Amino acid sequence: MPLFDYRCRACGHTFEALVRNDIQPDACEQCHAKDLERLPSAVAVTSKEKLQAAADSKRHKAAAIGRQETMAEQREIEHHRKEDH
């Protein structure tokens, strides 16, 4: 089910619509005019380098979140130690 961009010729509003079985949107989401123009689709390009960069970025973010959780746990442990004494 492809997602297409549309522009209303009446008000200029741009929106995305999911097209199922070639049934296109019949009116603008904003002004409800029926004069719609389907915009050209952008081409998605992937390469091995882009996929690797995305995977690296995801790993770095996960590691950073893990470090933050570990630091928060350490602060909580230290806080409880101080309360106990």
Secondary structure by P-SEA (a helix, b strand, c coil): cbbbbbbbccccccbbbbbccccccccccccccccccccbbbbbbbcaaaaaaaaaaaaaaaaaaaaaaaaaaaaaaaaaaaaac
